[in-house]
């Protein structure tokens, strides 16, 4: 098949592209610069020069493909709209990336009991309302086999130009700098999580056989931020010791939005439909195992 990917040089998109190429598909990807284009070419991806603001470029590339994966920016409505509008009436596949933070609860590092699957009603926080509106717009696109995937916290070594995700590398970098692993508040806030390789298999299964309008969470269990920090502490030889910090201290490290909506929030989801409808079966090692004995121990992020 002919595939077009936004975010092909990123963590999710690059990993999806690598698997598609390995199975024999022809992949093109959006490239914002000559350097990005060169990096894509090195990996067998045909570069399409442009940005998410170049709606005509996006529309043309999507129409030329059999399936489009939008993995670049879940909050860029104009880009998603341009592509699904270009595909209207074609019946072609469009896989859009959201995130489980759409059901997240700002909790300043404390535990919240609520758990969500794909059928659980919810009201997004004001910070996530626009993203949910984009998800709904994509799923309702007429004449498009449009699918939304909402990954939880992603971990593991990616297979594109950018091999690392965000949250775990951030926690590792802070632990190295401070000499102790740090979490917000008690660190009992919990996030569902999923290995990048399991997530890639879900993207491909959705592209191959999911019906239009589908929505899938992606997770294989959950952990508290404190558990993640304890594992990082053990991995770094800090004895499992952790330390609490305030939201303001975390915001100084990562920014106000990430501190509140990711590192201090709860996002507890279950991928019920992905398992039942697509036969998706996560099989990679758990997050704690990956931190202590996997890529974070053997090939640690450099930042």
RAJO-V783900 format. One line per field, one symbol per residue. burial: I if it has 16 or more other C-alpha atoms within 10 Angstrom, else O. A space follows every 50 residues. Layout:
# RAJO-V783900
burial: ???
This chain:
# RAJO-V783900
burial: OOIIIIIIIIIIIIIIIIIIOOOOOIIIIIIIOOOIIOIIOOIIIIIIII IIOOIOIIIOIIIOIIIIIIIIIIIOIOIIIIIIIIIOOOOIIIIIIIII IIIIIIIIIIIIOOOIIIOOOOOIIOOIOIIIOIIOIIIIIIIIIIIIII IIIIIIIIIIIIIIIOIIIIIIIIIOOOOIIIIIIIIIIIIIIIIIIIII IIIIIIIOOIOIIIIIIIIIIIIIIIIIIIIIIIIIOIOIIIIIIIIOOI OOOIOOOOIIIIIIIIIIIIIIIIIOOOOIOIOOIIIIOIIIOIIIOOOO IOO
